[in-house]
Amino acid sequence: MDFTAVLTKAEITISMGGKGAWRDNVLVERLGRLTKYQEFFLQAYKAVSEASVGIGRYLTFYNSRRHIQSLTGRSQIRGTSKR
């Protein structure tokens, strides 16, 4: 079963413009770059499982506690919530 069939079977809507525009992946690319430079390259992981835990911890920090200037000092979750 190919990748898109797995997503379709799980009722996950996929969005692929097919045009290859730079903005299609810019947010994911930026998150990947931040994760590499602010977490991965600063640690000396000895195993994949250790890296997985560390990166998971960083992503939790990124989404819930990291303050973002464009959100007037709020975290991702607080800055984008409707409350």
C-alpha positions in Angstrom: 0.0 0.0 0.0 1.5 3.4 -0.9 1.8 6.4 1.4 -1.3 8.3 0.1 -3.5 5.1 0.3 -2.5 4.7 4.0 -3.6 8.3 4.7 -6.8 8.0 2.7 -7.7 4.7 4.6 -7.1 6.5 7.9 -9.5 9.3 6.7 -6.6 11.9 6.7 -7.1 14.7 4.2 -3.9 15.5 2.4 -3.1 18.7 0.7 -0.7 18.6 -2.2 -0.9 21.5 -4.7 1.7 19.7 -6.9 3.2 23.0 -8.0 6.3 22.7 -5.8 6.0 26.2 -4.5 8.5 27.2 -1.7 5.7 28.1 0.7 4.3 24.5 0.6 6.8 23.3 3.2 8.2 26.5 4.7 6.8 26.0 8.2 7.9 22.4 8.4 11.4 23.4 7.1 11.7 26.2 9.6 10.7 23.9 12.5 13.2 21.3 11.3 15.9 23.8 11.2 15.1 25.2 14.6 15.0 21.7 16.1 18.4 20.8 14.6 20.2 24.0 15.8 18.4 24.4 19.2 18.3 20.8 20.3 19.9 18.1 18.1 23.3 19.7 17.5 23.6 20.8 21.1 23.2 17.3 22.5 25.4 14.2 22.2 22.8 11.5 21.8 24.1 8.0 22.1 21.1 6.2 20.8 18.1 6.8 18.6 15.7 6.3 21.5 17.6 9.0 23.5 17.3 11.4 20.6 13.6 10.6 20.2 13.0 11.5 23.9 15.1 14.7 23.7 13.5 15.9 20.5 10.0 15.1 21.8 10.9 17.2 24.9 12.1 20.1 22.7 8.9 20.0 20.6 6.8 20.1 23.8 8.8 23.1 24.9 8.5 24.7 21.5 4.7 24.4 21.4 3.8 25.2 25.0 6.5 27.2 26.8 8.7 29.0 24.2 7.7 32.6 23.9 7.5 34.1 20.4 8.0 37.7 19.7 5.3 37.9 17.0 2.8 36.5 19.4 3.6 39.3 21.9 5.5 37.1 24.2 3.0 34.2 24.3 3.7 30.6 23.5 2.5 28.8 20.4 -0.4 27.3 22.1 -1.5 30.4 24.1 -0.9 32.7 21.2 -3.0 30.8 18.7 -5.8 29.6 21.0 -9.3 31.3 20.7 -9.5 32.0 24.4 
